[in-house]
Amino acid sequence: MAEPETIAESIEQNAKDGVSSTSADGVSVTYHDIEKQIKADQYVKGQTAKSKNGLGLFFSKIIPPGGG
């Protein structure tokens, strides 16, 4: 299986696996809780949205036809 490139892909893959920890050949892996991963994803998206300019508002000047 390919490595997830985004947090959302990682959350989806971990949810499909349904396993929170595993070990093989002396190597063990423990995934974070799904709820914590979702909160982390929301935090990252919030920080990204906050850093963008414009605050989601768009202003334009409306000129009626024939108004010059």
PDB file of N, H, CA, C and O in Angstrom:
ATOM      1  N   MET A   1       0.839  -1.171   0.000  1.00  0.00           N
ATOM      2  CA  MET A   1       0.000   0.000   0.000  1.00  0.00           C
ATOM      3  C   MET A   1       0.888   1.239   0.000  1.00  0.00           C
ATOM      4  O   MET A   1       1.929   1.267   0.656  1.00  0.00           O
ATOM      5  N   ALA A   2       0.475   2.247  -0.729  1.00  0.00           N
ATOM      6  H   ALA A   2      -0.371   2.225  -1.262  1.00  0.00           H
ATOM      7  CA  ALA A   2       1.263   3.470  -0.843  1.00  0.00           C
ATOM      8  C   ALA A   2       1.178   4.290   0.434  1.00  0.00           C
ATOM      9  O   ALA A   2       0.190   4.228   1.166  1.00  0.00           O
ATOM     10  N   GLU A   3       2.221   5.050   0.686  1.00  0.00           N
ATOM     11  H   GLU A   3       3.024   5.100   0.092  1.00  0.00           H
ATOM     12  CA  GLU A   3       2.251   5.917   1.858  1.00  0.00           C
ATOM     13  C   GLU A   3       1.288   7.090   1.638  1.00  0.00           C
ATOM     14  O   GLU A   3       1.259   7.657   0.546  1.00  0.00           O
ATOM     15  N   PRO A   4       0.505   7.462   2.648  1.00  0.00           N
ATOM     16  CA  PRO A   4      -0.405   8.606   2.516  1.00  0.00           C
ATOM     17  C   PRO A   4       0.393   9.904   2.407  1.00  0.00           C
ATOM     18  O   PRO A   4       1.405  10.091   3.082  1.00  0.00           O
ATOM     19  N   GLU A   5      -0.090  10.796   1.538  1.00  0.00           N
ATOM     20  H   GLU A   5      -0.912  10.644   0.989  1.00  0.00           H
ATOM     21  CA  GLU A   5       0.610  12.059   1.313  1.00  0.00           C
ATOM     22  C   GLU A   5       0.023  13.198   2.135  1.00  0.00           C
ATOM     23  O   GLU A   5       0.712  14.179   2.414  1.00  0.00           O
ATOM     24  N   THR A   6      -1.237  13.078   2.523  1.00  0.00           N
ATOM     25  H   THR A   6      -1.797  12.281   2.296  1.00  0.00           H
ATOM     26  CA  THR A   6      -1.873  14.139   3.301  1.00  0.00           C
ATOM     27  C   THR A   6      -2.413  13.562   4.608  1.00  0.00           C
ATOM     28  O   THR A   6      -2.497  12.347   4.785  1.00  0.00           O
ATOM     29  N   ILE A   7      -2.773  14.460   5.507  1.00  0.00           N
ATOM     30  H   ILE A   7      -2.706  15.447   5.363  1.00  0.00           H
ATOM     31  CA  ILE A   7      -3.337  14.026   6.780  1.00  0.00           C
ATOM     32  C   ILE A   7      -4.659  13.310   6.541  1.00  0.00           C
ATOM     33  O   ILE A   7      -4.947  12.301   7.184  1.00  0.00           O
ATOM     34  N   ALA A   8      -5.470  13.834   5.611  1.00  0.00           N
ATOM     35  H   ALA A   8      -5.237  14.655   5.089  1.00  0.00           H
ATOM     36  CA  ALA A   8      -6.767  13.213   5.334  1.00  0.00           C
ATOM     37  C   ALA A   8      -6.589  11.782   4.825  1.00  0.00           C
ATOM     38  O   ALA A   8      -7.336  10.889   5.224  1.00  0.00           O
ATOM     39  N   GLU A   9      -5.614  11.558   3.951  1.00  0.00           N
ATOM     40  H   GLU A   9      -5.007  12.284   3.627  1.00  0.00           H
ATOM     41  CA  GLU A   9      -5.354  10.215   3.445  1.00  0.00           C
ATOM     42  C   GLU A   9      -4.881   9.295   4.570  1.00  0.00           C
ATOM     43  O   GLU A   9      -5.243   8.119   4.607  1.00  0.00           O
ATOM     44  N   SER A  10      -4.081   9.825   5.473  1.00  0.00           N
ATOM     45  H   SER A  10      -3.787  10.780   5.443  1.00  0.00           H
ATOM     46  CA  SER A  10      -3.603   9.041   6.605  1.00  0.00           C
ATOM     47  C   SER A  10      -4.754   8.634   7.518  1.00  0.00           C
ATOM     48  O   SER A  10      -4.815   7.490   7.968  1.00  0.00           O
ATOM     49  N   ILE A  11      -5.668   9.568   7.792  1.00  0.00           N
ATOM     50  H   ILE A  11      -5.618  10.497   7.426  1.00  0.00           H
ATOM     51  CA  ILE A  11      -6.819   9.268   8.636  1.00  0.00           C
ATOM     52  C   ILE A  11      -7.679   8.202   7.974  1.00  0.00           C
ATOM     53  O   ILE A  11      -8.125   7.261   8.631  1.00  0.00           O
ATOM     54  N   GLU A  12      -7.911   8.349   6.676  1.00  0.00           N
ATOM     55  H   GLU A  12      -7.549   9.114   6.142  1.00  0.00           H
ATOM     56  CA  GLU A  12      -8.730   7.383   5.951  1.00  0.00           C
ATOM     57  C   GLU A  12      -8.108   5.989   5.982  1.00  0.00           C
ATOM     58  O   GLU A  12      -8.802   4.998   6.208  1.00  0.00           O
ATOM     59  N   GLN A  13      -6.806   5.920   5.755  1.00  0.00           N
ATOM     60  H   GLN A  13      -6.243   6.726   5.571  1.00  0.00           H
ATOM     61  CA  GLN A  13      -6.113   4.637   5.761  1.00  0.00           C
ATOM     62  C   GLN A  13      -6.164   3.994   7.143  1.00  0.00           C
ATOM     63  O   GLN A  13      -6.403   2.791   7.248  1.00  0.00           O
ATOM     64  N   ASN A  14      -5.945   4.765   8.200  1.00  0.00           N
ATOM     65  H   ASN A  14      -5.751   5.742   8.115  1.00  0.00           H
ATOM     66  CA  ASN A  14      -5.991   4.229   9.557  1.00  0.00           C
ATOM     67  C   ASN A  14      -7.389   3.755   9.928  1.00  0.00           C
ATOM     68  O   ASN A  14      -7.546   2.760  10.636  1.00  0.00           O
ATOM     69  N   ALA A  15      -8.410   4.473   9.444  1.00  0.00           N
ATOM     70  H   ALA A  15      -8.283   5.281   8.869  1.00  0.00           H
ATOM     71  CA  ALA A  15      -9.782   4.062   9.728  1.00  0.00           C
ATOM     72  C   ALA A  15     -10.118   2.751   9.020  1.00  0.00           C
ATOM     73  O   ALA A  15     -10.818   1.903   9.574  1.00  0.00           O
ATOM     74  N   LYS A  16      -9.619   2.589   7.800  1.00  0.00           N
ATOM     75  H   LYS A  16      -9.051   3.278   7.351  1.00  0.00           H
ATOM     76  CA  LYS A  16      -9.868   1.349   7.056  1.00  0.00           C
ATOM     77  C   LYS A  16      -9.161   0.169   7.705  1.00  0.00           C
ATOM     78  O   LYS A  16      -9.708  -0.933   7.759  1.00  0.00           O
ATOM     79  N   ASP A  17      -7.945   0.396   8.200  1.00  0.00           N
ATOM     80  H   ASP A  17      -7.501   1.290   8.157  1.00  0.00           H
ATOM     81  CA  ASP A  17      -7.190  -0.688   8.820  1.00  0.00           C
ATOM     82  C   ASP A  17      -7.858  -1.170  10.099  1.00  0.00           C
ATOM     83  O   ASP A  17      -7.882  -2.370  10.373  1.00  0.00           O
ATOM     84  N   GLY A  18      -8.396  -0.253  10.876  1.00  0.00           N
ATOM     85  H   GLY A  18      -8.376   0.721  10.654  1.00  0.00           H
ATOM     86  CA  GLY A  18      -9.083  -0.605  12.102  1.00  0.00           C
ATOM     87  C   GLY A  18      -8.172  -1.097  13.209  1.00  0.00           C
ATOM     88  O   GLY A  18      -8.657  -1.615  14.214  1.00  0.00           O
ATOM     89  N   VAL A  19      -6.862  -0.949  13.052  1.00  0.00           N
ATOM     90  H   VAL A  19      -6.468  -0.529  12.235  1.00  0.00           H
ATOM     91  CA  VAL A  19      -5.905  -1.424  14.048  1.00  0.00           C
ATOM     92  C   VAL A  19      -5.180  -0.212  14.624  1.00  0.00           C
ATOM     93  O   VAL A  19      -4.691   0.632  13.874  1.00  0.00           O
ATOM     94  N   SER A  20      -5.107  -0.123  15.952  1.00  0.00           N
ATOM     95  H   SER A  20      -5.505  -0.809  16.562  1.00  0.00           H
ATOM     96  CA  SER A  20      -4.428   1.024  16.548  1.00  0.00           C
ATOM     97  C   SER A  20      -2.951   0.739  16.813  1.00  0.00           C
ATOM     98  O   SER A  20      -2.154   1.671  16.925  1.00  0.00           O
ATOM     99  N   SER A  21      -2.575  -0.545  16.915  1.00  0.00           N
ATOM    100  H   SER A  21      -3.222  -1.302  16.824  1.00  0.00           H
ATOM    101  CA  SER A  21      -1.163  -0.870  17.089  1.00  0.00           C
ATOM    102  C   SER A  21      -0.890  -2.250  16.504  1.00  0.00           C
ATOM    103  O   SER A  21      -1.764  -3.117  16.475  1.00  0.00           O
ATOM    104  N   THR A  22       0.327  -2.429  16.045  1.00  0.00           N
ATOM    105  H   THR A  22       1.037  -1.724  16.069  1.00  0.00           H
ATOM    106  CA  THR A  22       0.735  -3.703  15.458  1.00  0.00           C
ATOM    107  C   THR A  22       2.233  -3.864  15.627  1.00  0.00           C
ATOM    108  O   THR A  22       2.949  -2.886  15.846  1.00  0.00           O
ATOM    109  N   SER A  23       2.706  -5.098  15.525  1.00  0.00           N
ATOM    110  H   SER A  23       2.124  -5.892  15.347  1.00  0.00           H
ATOM    111  CA  SER A  23       4.139  -5.329  15.583  1.00  0.00           C
ATOM    112  C   SER A  23       4.480  -6.529  14.701  1.00  0.00           C
ATOM    113  O   SER A  23       3.710  -7.481  14.579  1.00  0.00           O
ATOM    114  N   ALA A  24       5.655  -6.447  14.095  1.00  0.00           N
ATOM    115  H   ALA A  24       6.280  -5.673  14.193  1.00  0.00           H
ATOM    116  CA  ALA A  24       6.137  -7.532  13.244  1.00  0.00           C
ATOM    117  C   ALA A  24       7.653  -7.471  13.216  1.00  0.00           C
ATOM    118  O   ALA A  24       8.231  -6.396  13.062  1.00  0.00           O
ATOM    119  N   ASP A  25       8.285  -8.595  13.360  1.00  0.00           N
ATOM    120  H   ASP A  25       7.815  -9.469  13.485  1.00  0.00           H
ATOM    121  CA  ASP A  25       9.750  -8.690  13.307  1.00  0.00           C
ATOM    122  C   ASP A  25      10.430  -7.743  14.283  1.00  0.00           C
ATOM    123  O   ASP A  25      11.466  -7.160  13.964  1.00  0.00           O
ATOM    124  N   GLY A  26       9.865  -7.588  15.449  1.00  0.00           N
ATOM    125  H   GLY A  26       9.024  -8.061  15.709  1.00  0.00           H
ATOM    126  CA  GLY A  26      10.486  -6.745  16.468  1.00  0.00           C
ATOM    127  C   GLY A  26      10.245  -5.259  16.289  1.00  0.00           C
ATOM    128  O   GLY A  26      10.777  -4.457  17.057  1.00  0.00           O
ATOM    129  N   VAL A  27       9.453  -4.868  15.290  1.00  0.00           N
ATOM    130  H   VAL A  27       9.021  -5.520  14.666  1.00  0.00           H
ATOM    131  CA  VAL A  27       9.134  -3.465  15.054  1.00  0.00           C
ATOM    132  C   VAL A  27       7.665  -3.266  15.388  1.00  0.00           C
ATOM    133  O   VAL A  27       6.804  -3.977  14.870  1.00  0.00           O
ATOM    134  N   SER A  28       7.378  -2.306  16.248  1.00  0.00           N
ATOM    135  H   SER A  28       8.078  -1.728  16.669  1.00  0.00           H
ATOM    136  CA  SER A  28       5.983  -2.049  16.599  1.00  0.00           C
ATOM    137  C   SER A  28       5.591  -0.639  16.171  1.00  0.00           C
ATOM    138  O   SER A  28       6.394   0.293  16.205  1.00  0.00           O
ATOM    139  N   VAL A  29       4.333  -0.515  15.769  1.00  0.00           N
ATOM    140  H   VAL A  29       3.680  -1.272  15.741  1.00  0.00           H
ATOM    141  CA  VAL A  29       3.787   0.761  15.305  1.00  0.00           C
ATOM    142  C   VAL A  29       2.486   0.999  16.043  1.00  0.00           C
ATOM    143  O   VAL A  29       1.651   0.100  16.149  1.00  0.00           O
ATOM    144  N   THR A  30       2.313   2.212  16.556  1.00  0.00           N
ATOM    145  H   THR A  30       2.991   2.941  16.470  1.00  0.00           H
ATOM    146  CA  THR A  30       1.080   2.590  17.230  1.00  0.00           C
ATOM    147  C   THR A  30       0.541   3.855  16.562  1.00  0.00           C
ATOM    148  O   THR A  30       1.230   4.872  16.486  1.00  0.00           O
ATOM    149  N   TYR A  31      -0.687   3.777  16.085  1.00  0.00           N
ATOM    150  H   TYR A  31      -1.246   2.951  16.147  1.00  0.00           H
ATOM    151  CA  TYR A  31      -1.328   4.934  15.464  1.00  0.00           C
ATOM    152  C   TYR A  31      -1.977   5.782  16.539  1.00  0.00           C
ATOM    153  O   TYR A  31      -2.378   5.277  17.588  1.00  0.00           O
ATOM    154  N   HIS A  32      -2.077   7.080  16.269  1.00  0.00           N
ATOM    155  H   HIS A  32      -1.751   7.490  15.417  1.00  0.00           H
ATOM    156  CA  HIS A  32      -2.818   7.964  17.164  1.00  0.00           C
ATOM    157  C   HIS A  32      -4.304   7.653  17.034  1.00  0.00           C
ATOM    158  O   HIS A  32      -4.756   7.105  16.028  1.00  0.00           O
ATOM    159  N   ASP A  33      -5.039   8.008  18.056  1.00  0.00           N
ATOM    160  H   ASP A  33      -4.672   8.453  18.873  1.00  0.00           H
ATOM    161  CA  ASP A  33      -6.477   7.816  18.041  1.00  0.00           C
ATOM    162  C   ASP A  33      -7.083   8.590  16.863  1.00  0.00           C
ATOM    163  O   ASP A  33      -6.629   9.690  16.547  1.00  0.00           O
ATOM    164  N   ILE A  34      -8.100   8.021  16.217  1.00  0.00           N
ATOM    165  H   ILE A  34      -8.468   7.127  16.474  1.00  0.00           H
ATOM    166  CA  ILE A  34      -8.735   8.658  15.059  1.00  0.00           C
ATOM    167  C   ILE A  34      -9.264  10.042  15.421  1.00  0.00           C
ATOM    168  O   ILE A  34      -9.115  10.982  14.640  1.00  0.00           O
ATOM    169  N   GLU A  35      -9.874  10.178  16.585  1.00  0.00           N
ATOM    170  H   GLU A  35      -9.994   9.414  17.220  1.00  0.00           H
ATOM    171  CA  GLU A  35     -10.414  11.473  16.998  1.00  0.00           C
ATOM    172  C   GLU A  35      -9.316  12.534  17.078  1.00  0.00           C
ATOM    173  O   GLU A  35      -9.523  13.678  16.675  1.00  0.00           O
ATOM    174  N   LYS A  36      -8.153  12.153  17.596  1.00  0.00           N
ATOM    175  H   LYS A  36      -7.985  11.223  17.923  1.00  0.00           H
ATOM    176  CA  LYS A  36      -7.034  13.094  17.684  1.00  0.00           C
ATOM    177  C   LYS A  36      -6.520  13.457  16.297  1.00  0.00           C
ATOM    178  O   LYS A  36      -6.136  14.603  16.061  1.00  0.00           O
ATOM    179  N   GLN A  37      -6.509  12.500  15.382  1.00  0.00           N
ATOM    180  H   GLN A  37      -6.821  11.569  15.573  1.00  0.00           H
ATOM    181  CA  GLN A  37      -6.062  12.780  14.017  1.00  0.00           C
ATOM    182  C   GLN A  37      -7.017  13.753  13.324  1.00  0.00           C
ATOM    183  O   GLN A  37      -6.579  14.656  12.612  1.00  0.00           O
ATOM    184  N   ILE A  38      -8.312  13.567  13.531  1.00  0.00           N
ATOM    185  H   ILE A  38      -8.668  12.833  14.110  1.00  0.00           H
ATOM    186  CA  ILE A  38      -9.295  14.460  12.925  1.00  0.00           C
ATOM    187  C   ILE A  38      -9.155  15.866  13.498  1.00  0.00           C
ATOM    188  O   ILE A  38      -9.223  16.841  12.749  1.00  0.00           O
ATOM    189  N   LYS A  39      -8.962  15.991  14.813  1.00  0.00           N
ATOM    190  H   LYS A  39      -8.907  15.200  15.421  1.00  0.00           H
ATOM    191  CA  LYS A  39      -8.768  17.309  15.432  1.00  0.00           C
ATOM    192  C   LYS A  39      -7.500  17.978  14.911  1.00  0.00           C
ATOM    193  O   LYS A  39      -7.480  19.191  14.704  1.00  0.00           O
ATOM    194  N   ALA A  40      -6.442  17.195  14.698  1.00  0.00           N
ATOM    195  H   ALA A  40      -6.459  16.210  14.866  1.00  0.00           H
ATOM    196  CA  ALA A  40      -5.201  17.746  14.155  1.00  0.00           C
ATOM    197  C   ALA A  40      -5.419  18.240  12.734  1.00  0.00           C
ATOM    198  O   ALA A  40      -4.903  19.293  12.360  1.00  0.00           O
ATOM    199  N   ASP A  41      -6.175  17.494  11.938  1.00  0.00           N
ATOM    200  H   ASP A  41      -6.594  16.639  12.242  1.00  0.00           H
ATOM    201  CA  ASP A  41      -6.469  17.905  10.569  1.00  0.00           C
ATOM    202  C   ASP A  41      -7.273  19.204  10.563  1.00  0.00           C
ATOM    203  O   ASP A  41      -6.990  20.100   9.768  1.00  0.00           O
ATOM    204  N   GLN A  42      -8.267  19.316  11.437  1.00  0.00           N
ATOM    205  H   GLN A  42      -8.497  18.589  12.083  1.00  0.00           H
ATOM    206  CA  GLN A  42      -9.058  20.537  11.531  1.00  0.00           C
ATOM    207  C   GLN A  42      -8.194  21.720  11.959  1.00  0.00           C
ATOM    208  O   GLN A  42      -8.375  22.829  11.456  1.00  0.00           O
ATOM    209  N   TYR A  43      -7.265  21.498  12.874  1.00  0.00           N
ATOM    210  H   TYR A  43      -7.119  20.597  13.283  1.00  0.00           H
ATOM    211  CA  TYR A  43      -6.370  22.556  13.327  1.00  0.00           C
ATOM    212  C   TYR A  43      -5.497  23.053  12.181  1.00  0.00           C
ATOM    213  O   TYR A  43      -5.343  24.259  11.988  1.00  0.00           O
ATOM    214  N   VAL A  44      -4.926  22.117  11.420  1.00  0.00           N
ATOM    215  H   VAL A  44      -5.051  21.137  11.577  1.00  0.00           H
ATOM    216  CA  VAL A  44      -4.063  22.495  10.303  1.00  0.00           C
ATOM    217  C   VAL A  44      -4.858  23.278   9.259  1.00  0.00           C
ATOM    218  O   VAL A  44      -4.380  24.289   8.744  1.00  0.00           O
ATOM    219  N   LYS A  45      -6.056  22.818   8.949  1.00  0.00           N
ATOM    220  H   LYS A  45      -6.445  21.997   9.368  1.00  0.00           H
ATOM    221  CA  LYS A  45      -6.891  23.530   7.976  1.00  0.00           C
ATOM    222  C   LYS A  45      -7.271  24.917   8.481  1.00  0.00           C
ATOM    223  O   LYS A  45      -7.315  25.869   7.701  1.00  0.00           O
ATOM    224  N   GLY A  46      -7.547  25.039   9.782  1.00  0.00           N
ATOM    225  H   GLY A  46      -7.511  24.266  10.415  1.00  0.00           H
ATOM    226  CA  GLY A  46      -7.867  26.335  10.361  1.00  0.00           C
ATOM    227  C   GLY A  46      -6.697  27.298  10.302  1.00  0.00           C
ATOM    228  O   GLY A  46      -6.878  28.482  10.014  1.00  0.00           O
ATOM    229  N   GLN A  47      -5.508  26.803  10.571  1.00  0.00           N
ATOM    230  H   GLN A  47      -5.362  25.842  10.805  1.00  0.00           H
ATOM    231  CA  GLN A  47      -4.315  27.649  10.506  1.00  0.00           C
ATOM    232  C   GLN A  47      -4.047  28.097   9.074  1.00  0.00           C
ATOM    233  O   GLN A  47      -3.631  29.231   8.839  1.00  0.00           O
ATOM    234  N   THR A  48      -4.285  27.211   8.128  1.00  0.00           N
ATOM    235  H   THR A  48      -4.623  26.290   8.319  1.00  0.00           H
ATOM    236  CA  THR A  48      -4.089  27.557   6.718  1.00  0.00           C
ATOM    237  C   THR A  48      -5.095  28.614   6.291  1.00  0.00           C
ATOM    238  O   THR A  48      -4.735  29.575   5.610  1.00  0.00           O
ATOM    239  N   ALA A  49      -6.345  28.446   6.683  1.00  0.00           N
ATOM    240  H   ALA A  49      -6.637  27.666   7.237  1.00  0.00           H
ATOM    241  CA  ALA A  49      -7.381  29.405   6.322  1.00  0.00           C
ATOM    242  C   ALA A  49      -7.132  30.759   6.972  1.00  0.00           C
ATOM    243  O   ALA A  49      -7.393  31.799   6.368  1.00  0.00           O
ATOM    244  N   LYS A  50      -6.629  30.746   8.198  1.00  0.00           N
ATOM    245  H   LYS A  50      -6.418  29.901   8.688  1.00  0.00           H
ATOM    246  CA  LYS A  50      -6.378  31.987   8.913  1.00  0.00           C
ATOM    247  C   LYS A  50      -5.239  32.778   8.279  1.00  0.00           C
ATOM    248  O   LYS A  50      -5.223  34.007   8.348  1.00  0.00           O
ATOM    249  N   SER A  51      -4.300  32.088   7.670  1.00  0.00           N
ATOM    250  H   SER A  51      -4.313  31.090   7.615  1.00  0.00           H
ATOM    251  CA  SER A  51      -3.146  32.776   7.105  1.00  0.00           C
ATOM    252  C   SER A  51      -3.424  33.379   5.734  1.00  0.00           C
ATOM    253  O   SER A  51      -2.622  34.170   5.237  1.00  0.00           O
ATOM    254  N   LYS A  52      -4.543  33.019   5.117  1.00  0.00           N
ATOM    255  H   LYS A  52      -5.194  32.376   5.521  1.00  0.00           H
ATOM    256  CA  LYS A  52      -4.880  33.562   3.799  1.00  0.00           C
ATOM    257  C   LYS A  52      -5.426  34.977   3.945  1.00  0.00           C
ATOM    258  O   LYS A  52      -6.095  35.295   4.929  1.00  0.00           O
ATOM    259  N   ASN A  53      -5.135  35.825   2.959  1.00  0.00           N
ATOM    260  H   ASN A  53      -4.592  35.567   2.160  1.00  0.00           H
ATOM    261  CA  ASN A  53      -5.635  37.191   2.960  1.00  0.00           C
ATOM    262  C   ASN A  53      -7.060  37.226   2.441  1.00  0.00           C
ATOM    263  O   ASN A  53      -7.485  36.323   1.721  1.00  0.00           O
ATOM    264  N   GLY A  54      -7.796  38.259   2.803  1.00  0.00           N
ATOM    265  H   GLY A  54      -7.451  38.993   3.388  1.00  0.00           H
ATOM    266  CA  GLY A  54      -9.132  38.465   2.273  1.00  0.00           C
ATOM    267  C   GLY A  54     -10.233  38.035   3.209  1.00  0.00           C
ATOM    268  O   GLY A  54     -11.358  38.518   3.085  1.00  0.00           O
ATOM    269  N   LEU A  55      -9.958  37.155   4.130  1.00  0.00           N
ATOM    270  H   LEU A  55      -9.044  36.762   4.231  1.00  0.00           H
ATOM    271  CA  LEU A  55     -10.931  36.706   5.118  1.00  0.00           C
ATOM    272  C   LEU A  55     -12.217  36.172   4.488  1.00  0.00           C
ATOM    273  O   LEU A  55     -13.265  36.163   5.133  1.00  0.00           O
ATOM    274  N   GLY A  56     -12.145  35.732   3.244  1.00  0.00           N
ATOM    275  H   GLY A  56     -11.294  35.739   2.720  1.00  0.00           H
ATOM    276  CA  GLY A  56     -13.309  35.156   2.592  1.00  0.00           C
ATOM    277  C   GLY A  56     -14.277  36.181   2.030  1.00  0.00           C
ATOM    278  O   GLY A  56     -15.361  35.808   1.581  1.00  0.00           O
ATOM    279  N   LEU A  57     -13.923  37.456   2.040  1.00  0.00           N
ATOM    280  H   LEU A  57     -13.043  37.758   2.404  1.00  0.00           H
ATOM    281  CA  LEU A  57     -14.790  38.499   1.503  1.00  0.00           C
ATOM    282  C   LEU A  57     -14.284  38.974   0.158  1.00  0.00           C
ATOM    283  O   LEU A  57     -13.080  39.049  -0.086  1.00  0.00           O
ATOM    284  N   PHE A  58     -15.225  39.292  -0.705  1.00  0.00           N
ATOM    285  H   PHE A  58     -16.203  39.231  -0.507  1.00  0.00           H
ATOM    286  CA  PHE A  58     -14.864  39.793  -2.024  1.00  0.00           C
ATOM    287  C   PHE A  58     -15.715  41.020  -2.300  1.00  0.00           C
ATOM    288  O   PHE A  58     -16.943  40.946  -2.246  1.00  0.00           O
ATOM    289  N   PHE A  59     -15.086  42.135  -2.590  1.00  0.00           N
ATOM    290  H   PHE A  59     -14.089  42.196  -2.634  1.00  0.00           H
ATOM    291  CA  PHE A  59     -15.795  43.372  -2.871  1.00  0.00           C
ATOM    292  C   PHE A  59     -15.620  43.722  -4.340  1.00  0.00           C
ATOM    293  O   PHE A  59     -14.528  43.616  -4.899  1.00  0.00           O
ATOM    294  N   SER A  60     -16.717  44.138  -4.948  1.00  0.00           N
ATOM    295  H   SER A  60     -17.604  44.224  -4.494  1.00  0.00           H
ATOM    296  CA  SER A  60     -16.628  44.617  -6.323  1.00  0.00           C
ATOM    297  C   SER A  60     -17.592  45.793  -6.489  1.00  0.00           C
ATOM    298  O   SER A  60     -18.578  45.919  -5.763  1.00  0.00           O
ATOM    299  N   LYS A  61     -17.289  46.624  -7.439  1.00  0.00           N
ATOM    300  H   LYS A  61     -16.489  46.522  -8.029  1.00  0.00           H
ATOM    301  CA  LYS A  61     -18.110  47.787  -7.709  1.00  0.00           C
ATOM    302  C   LYS A  61     -19.085  47.413  -8.822  1.00  0.00           C
ATOM    303  O   LYS A  61     -18.679  46.985  -9.903  1.00  0.00           O
ATOM    304  N   ILE A  62     -20.378  47.582  -8.538  1.00  0.00           N
ATOM    305  H   ILE A  62     -20.707  47.930  -7.661  1.00  0.00           H
ATOM    306  CA  ILE A  62     -21.401  47.250  -9.523  1.00  0.00           C
ATOM    307  C   ILE A  62     -21.756  48.516 -10.287  1.00  0.00           C
ATOM    308  O   ILE A  62     -22.127  49.531  -9.698  1.00  0.00           O
ATOM    309  N   ILE A  63     -21.637  48.439 -11.594  1.00  0.00           N
ATOM    310  H   ILE A  63     -21.336  47.614 -12.072  1.00  0.00           H
ATOM    311  CA  ILE A  63     -21.961  49.562 -12.461  1.00  0.00           C
ATOM    312  C   ILE A  63     -23.145  49.143 -13.335  1.00  0.00           C
ATOM    313  O   ILE A  63     -23.031  48.203 -14.121  1.00  0.00           O
ATOM    314  N   PRO A  64     -24.274  49.831 -13.205  1.00  0.00           N
ATOM    315  CA  PRO A  64     -25.422  49.457 -14.025  1.00  0.00           C
ATOM    316  C   PRO A  64     -25.170  49.765 -15.514  1.00  0.00           C
ATOM    317  O   PRO A  64     -24.424  50.689 -15.837  1.00  0.00           O
ATOM    318  N   PRO A  65     -25.783  49.002 -16.404  1.00  0.00           N
ATOM    319  CA  PRO A  65     -25.561  49.248 -17.837  1.00  0.00           C
ATOM    320  C   PRO A  65     -26.008  50.660 -18.218  1.00  0.00           C
ATOM    321  O   PRO A  65     -27.062  51.129 -17.789  1.00  0.00           O
ATOM    322  N   GLY A  66     -25.211  51.307 -19.007  1.00  0.00           N
ATOM    323  H   GLY A  66     -24.355  50.926 -19.356  1.00  0.00           H
ATOM    324  CA  GLY A  66     -25.503  52.659 -19.449  1.00  0.00           C
ATOM    325  C   GLY A  66     -25.170  53.718 -18.415  1.00  0.00           C
ATOM    326  O   GLY A  66     -25.397  54.903 -18.655  1.00  0.00           O
ATOM    327  N   GLY A  67     -24.648  53.326 -17.297  1.00  0.00           N
ATOM    328  H   GLY A  67     -24.464  52.363 -17.102  1.00  0.00           H
ATOM    329  CA  GLY A  67     -24.337  54.268 -16.237  1.00  0.00           C
ATOM    330  C   GLY A  67     -22.950  54.887 -16.384  1.00  0.00           C
ATOM    331  O   GLY A  67     -22.569  55.753 -15.597  1.00  0.00           O
ATOM    332  N   GLY A  68     -22.211  54.454 -17.368  1.00  0.00           N
ATOM    333  H   GLY A  68     -22.521  53.750 -18.007  1.00  0.00           H
ATOM    334  CA  GLY A  68     -20.965  55.074 -17.679  1.00  0.00           C
ATOM    335  C   GLY A  68     -19.815  54.567 -16.992  1.00  0.00           C
ATOM    336  O   GLY A  68     -18.704  55.051 -17.207  1.00  0.00           O
TER     337      GLY A  68
END
